[in-house]
Amino acid sequence: MTSKLKFLLLGMLLVLGLAACGNEKEDQQADTSKEDNAVTGETESTDEADEADDSDKAETNASLLNDKTIGFSLDEFKERFNENAKNNNLDMAIGDYEWKEYDETSELVTVEVYEDMDFNAMRVKDEEHVKMVHLEIDGAESRETAYALIQTMIESVDNEMTEADAKSIMAELKLDDVTVDGDGSERYYSKNGLIYLLMDDPDNWIEFGIANENDPDLDLE
């Protein structure tokens, strides 16, 4: 991994300890804000669109549990990924893996799903759900195979994700035309509390990751 997503992946790990302090501070600020609103009698907007948006966010937050996970364990993702890979006629799979300590607060997994494709996952220690999943394709495979693998990753987010949903997300990331080569751009798309991150370089060098869009360690500036 040589592109920005590599540094994003590792950078998120490096600041895990600092993020915990930041979250505590945000919680204190939120409590203060609630107290202020109670004193002044201020209320949130009751606009129907805002209410619908708040409802969606509440549902998403419930499924993601917190802002440091993406709603599934690596075992759950592995099972869905391997099944979806078969359905998509891909001779690739996530095999046996071992969590390795990265630092005092985080662990990392790297698995070769094919000879030129590495799958990575990270988690906070003592968290069952993973923090981020990441794929690196080094350019040896065809654009069609790379797209099929990314689609398989998206389909494996949860059991409710359909093929049509995955293709819609790929279209948002401009991964809907295999004849168009990468241009070195970074693209991001958020949906249902998750953010899909893409580094699409020429010659089919691709990095693709999925994280929590509210993760305090995620810096896209």
Disulfide bonds with the S-S distance in Angstrom:
none
